[in-house]
Amino acid sequence: MTDRSKFRALVEELRAQIEALPVGTSVPSERALAAESGVSRMTARRALDELTREGRLVREVGRGSFVARPAVNLPLHLTGFTEDMAARGIRAGSRVLSLVEAPADPFTAEALGLGDGAPVVRLDRVRLADERPMAIERTALDASVVPGLAEVDFSTQSLYSVLESRYGVRFDAGEQTIRAAIIRPEDADELGVERGSAALEFVRVSGRGGQAIERTVSTYPGDRFELSAQIAPVTAQESGGRSALRVRR
């Protein structure tokens, strides 16, 4: 068996073992792995590095390697956090940081097609997955569409469910931008991550019937999430003869 095949076999074996272990369980050191599996220490180290890059292990200097908490896969489609988590068998929750009616800032006013200083309802929340902080969501909604929304207890209710049941608002279109960011100090404290950590920011504008109603900026720690999307080749006619990809949301 070649060194490469030994390496792949060890990675596959470790991957299967990790999937059956609780988060935080320590795994053998490269020295122990080499002795147990009969590979070189270099091969054992490469296997641990590979699984760390996949996000299955976390390495701690001076302590060793441990089973990492798996990342949550976020497909690109128009649903709320509660629905996304429920689809994965995860119980979603919220901790409300702020819920007020206030004048729209310039970015929100432009996104929602409002006049300067028009009233919006601002809802800032820590989103929880099985009671673990997973994201910060800052939402602004056109106050004229959702009168009285600031009175709702969103620590126990889904925003999208309330919008549909109370106001008859069901979004049928949206535009989402994804960008790299650095977590704000106050968000790092709420999420339990180090200040200055990498993050993904989703800036979403959603509406119905051509009217924009919601603008949300969601901040996700970069090590807890991955994105997925279906991609399909665009025909030469659609792309003007250039090679391109279309993302289906």
C-alpha positions in Angstrom: 0.0 0.0 0.0 1.4 3.4 -1.0 1.8 6.3 1.4 -1.0 8.1 -0.3 -3.4 5.2 0.0 -2.4 4.8 3.6 -3.1 8.4 4.2 -6.6 8.2 2.5 -7.5 5.1 4.4 -6.5 6.7 7.7 -8.5 9.9 6.9 -11.6 7.8 6.0 -11.3 5.7 9.2 -10.9 8.8 11.4 -13.8 10.5 9.7 -16.1 7.6 10.4 -14.9 7.5 14.1 -15.4 11.3 14.5 -19.0 11.1 13.3 -19.8 8.8 16.1 -18.1 10.8 18.9 -19.6 13.6 20.9 -18.4 17.2 20.3 -15.3 17.9 22.4 -14.0 14.4 22.5 -10.2 14.2 22.3 -8.7 12.1 19.5 -5.3 10.3 19.5 -2.2 12.4 19.0 -0.2 11.9 15.8 2.3 9.8 17.7 -0.5 7.5 19.0 -2.2 7.4 15.6 1.1 6.4 13.9 1.6 3.6 16.5 -2.0 2.3 16.2 -2.3 2.4 12.5 1.2 1.6 11.4 1.7 4.8 9.4 4.5 7.3 9.7 4.1 10.3 12.1 4.1 12.6 9.0 1.1 10.7 7.5 -0.7 10.8 10.8 -0.1 14.5 11.0 -1.4 15.0 7.5 -4.5 13.1 8.3 -5.2 15.3 11.4 -4.5 18.4 9.3 -7.0 17.2 6.6 -9.8 16.7 9.1 -9.0 20.0 10.8 -9.4 21.8 7.4 -12.7 20.0 6.9 -13.9 21.5 10.2 -14.3 18.0 11.8 -11.5 18.6 14.3 -10.2 21.6 16.2 -6.5 21.7 17.3 -5.6 23.4 20.6 -1.9 24.1 21.1 -0.5 22.1 24.0 -3.7 20.1 24.4 -4.3 18.1 21.3 -7.1 17.6 18.8 -10.8 17.5 19.6 -14.1 16.7 17.8 -15.4 20.0 16.5 -19.0 21.2 16.5 -20.3 20.6 13.0 -21.0 23.7 10.8 -24.6 24.5 9.8 -25.2 24.4 6.1 -27.1 27.4 4.9 -28.8 27.0 1.5 -29.5 30.2 -0.5 -33.3 30.6 -0.6 -35.9 32.9 0.8 -36.7 31.5 4.3 -36.2 32.6 7.8 -33.7 31.3 10.4 -36.4 29.4 12.3 -37.5 27.5 9.1 -33.9 26.8 8.1 -33.1 25.3 11.6 -36.3 23.3 11.8 -35.5 21.7 8.5 -32.3 20.4 10.1 -34.0 19.2 13.3 -32.5 22.1 15.3 -34.6 24.1 17.7 -34.4 27.8 16.9 -34.7 30.5 19.4 -34.0 34.2 19.9 -32.7 36.7 22.5 -34.1 40.1 21.7 -31.5 42.9 22.0 -33.7 45.7 20.8 -37.2 46.3 19.4 -38.1 49.9 18.6 -39.8 52.1 16.0 -37.3 54.7 14.8 -36.4 56.8 11.7 -34.8 54.8 8.9 -31.1 55.3 8.3 -30.0 56.2 4.7 -29.1 52.6 3.7 -32.5 51.3 4.9 -34.5 54.1 3.4 -32.8 53.6 0.0 -33.3 49.8 0.2 -37.0 50.0 1.1 -37.8 52.9 -1.1 -38.7 55.2 1.8 -38.2 58.9 2.4 -35.5 60.2 4.6 -36.3 59.5 8.2 -39.4 57.5 7.5 -40.4 55.2 10.4 -39.2 51.6 10.4 -39.5 48.9 13.1 -36.0 47.8 14.1 -35.6 44.3 15.6 -32.1 43.2 16.7 -31.8 39.6 17.9 -29.2 36.9 18.8 -30.4 33.8 17.0 -30.0 30.6 18.9 -29.7 27.0 17.7 -30.5 24.5 20.4 -29.9 27.4 22.8 -26.4 28.1 21.4 -25.8 31.6 20.0 -25.3 31.3 16.3 -25.9 34.7 14.6 -26.9 38.3 15.1 -29.8 39.6 13.0 -30.6 43.2 12.6 -33.9 43.7 10.8 -35.7 46.9 9.7 -39.2 46.8 8.4 -41.4 49.5 6.8 -43.5 50.6 9.8 -46.5 51.6 7.7 -46.9 47.9 6.6 -46.6 46.4 10.1 -48.3 48.7 12.7 -47.9 47.5 16.2 -45.1 45.0 15.4 -42.9 46.6 18.1 -45.3 45.1 20.7 -44.7 41.5 19.8 -42.5 39.2 21.9 -40.0 37.9 19.4 -38.1 35.8 22.0 -40.7 33.2 21.5 -42.2 33.9 18.0 -40.9 33.7 14.4 -40.8 37.0 12.6 -41.9 35.6 9.3 -44.8 33.6 11.0 -46.0 36.8 12.7 -45.8 38.8 9.4 -47.9 36.2 7.6 -50.5 35.5 10.4 -50.9 39.1 11.7 -50.3 41.2 8.6 -50.9 38.9 5.7 -47.3 39.5 4.5 -45.6 36.6 2.7 -42.5 37.5 0.9 -42.3 36.4 -2.8 -39.0 37.9 -3.8 -35.7 39.0 -2.3 -32.1 40.0 -3.0 -29.3 38.8 -0.9 -25.7 39.9 -0.8 -23.0 37.9 1.0 -19.8 39.6 2.2 -16.9 38.9 4.4 -16.7 40.9 7.6 -15.1 41.2 11.0 -17.4 40.6 14.0 -18.0 43.7 16.0 -16.8 43.7 19.6 -20.3 43.7 21.0 -21.4 40.9 18.6 -18.4 38.8 19.6 -19.4 39.0 23.2 -23.0 38.0 22.4 -21.9 35.1 20.2 -19.1 33.9 22.5 -16.3 34.2 19.9 -13.1 36.1 19.9 -13.2 39.8 19.0 -11.9 40.4 15.5 -13.1 36.9 14.3 -14.0 36.4 10.7 -17.7 36.5 9.8 -20.1 36.2 7.0 -22.6 39.0 6.6 -25.9 38.4 4.7 -27.6 41.6 3.6 -31.1 40.7 2.5 -33.9 42.9 1.1 -37.3 41.1 0.9 -40.7 42.1 -0.4 -43.9 41.2 -2.0 -45.6 42.4 -5.2 -42.6 44.5 -6.1 -42.7 46.4 -2.7 -39.6 46.1 -0.5 -40.6 45.6 3.1 -37.7 44.1 5.0 -33.9 44.8 5.2 -31.9 42.4 7.4 -28.2 42.2 8.1 -27.3 38.9 9.6 -23.8 38.2 11.0 -22.6 34.6 11.2 -19.3 33.4 12.7 -17.2 32.2 9.8 -16.3 28.9 11.5 -19.8 27.8 12.2 -21.4 27.9 8.8 -21.0 26.9 5.2 -23.0 27.9 2.2 -24.5 25.8 -0.6 -26.2 26.6 -3.8 -27.2 24.7 -6.9 -25.3 25.9 -10.0 -26.0 25.3 -13.6 -24.3 26.3 -16.8 -25.8 29.2 -18.7 -26.3 28.7 -22.4 -24.2 30.6 -24.9 -27.3 32.5 -26.0 -28.1 33.6 -22.4 -24.6 34.6 -21.7 -23.7 36.3 -24.9 -21.3 33.5 -25.8 -19.4 33.7 -22.5 -18.9 30.9 -20.1 -21.0 31.7 -16.9 -22.8 30.1 -14.1 -26.3 30.9 -12.8 -27.2 30.4 -9.1 -30.7 29.1 -8.5 -32.1 30.4 -5.2 
